[in-house]
Amino acid sequence: PEVNCVFAFLHLRTKLDLVRIVTHVRGAEYNPKRFRAVVIRLLKPKATGMIYASGKLVCMGARNEKAAHFACKKFVRILQKIGYPQVRFAPSQEEPLIRSIMAKCKVDFPVRLEDLATTHNEFVSFEPEIFPGLIYRMTVPRVTIFVFVTGTVLLVGAKTRSEIHRAFDLLYPVLLQFRKVVDDAESR
């Protein structure tokens, strides 16, 4: 599976004036009626930061852990430059920076979602009228997996790359078991 989005979380340990941030940072967006955070988008690395008045920073959209780390440092530096010198980039063991990793891959075959849903009903949620994918909630590692009939697999909620790979390694034999056989007549 290829990691394509990393979510990071940082507590800045200080209250922030969102109006001050939006007036001093170019490109910052703030509409308190719609969303109670300032949104700042970075181009390098490509990431979006949501800064809350409580001092919480959520960084999303980074392509890997290193980019998320660098983006969070940039957001902290922006806040320091506009008058918050006490803000520090200090992730801790209790409050790690990386909170969720999303990865995507494609298996080389279509999957029989209906059969998979009935066989693994204790882990699966599948309502094709509402959402075209099957939602597989794995308990160990704690990862949510979206499986589509085309063979596309999205893994969400892992804390590390090893959890992503472990979850996929556990799921792949199950997907093989529910492989949809396509005959030559159907493919024409």
Secondary structure as GFF3:
##gff-version 3
##sequence-region A 1 188
A	DSSP	beta_strand	2	11	.	.	.	ID=ss1
A	DSSP	alpha_helix	18	24	.	.	.	ID=ss2
A	DSSP	beta_strand	29	31	.	.	.	ID=ss3
A	DSSP	beta_strand	35	42	.	.	.	ID=ss4
A	DSSP	beta_strand	47	51	.	.	.	ID=ss5
A	DSSP	beta_strand	56	62	.	.	.	ID=ss6
A	DSSP	alpha_helix	65	81	.	.	.	ID=ss7
A	DSSP	beta_strand	98	106	.	.	.	ID=ss8
A	DSSP	alpha_helix	113	119	.	.	.	ID=ss9
A	DSSP	beta_strand	124	125	.	.	.	ID=ss10
A	DSSP	beta_strand	134	138	.	.	.	ID=ss11
A	DSSP	beta_strand	143	147	.	.	.	ID=ss12
A	DSSP	beta_strand	152	158	.	.	.	ID=ss13
A	DSSP	alpha_helix	161	177	.	.	.	ID=ss14
A	DSSP	alpha_helix	184	187	.	.	.	ID=ss15
###
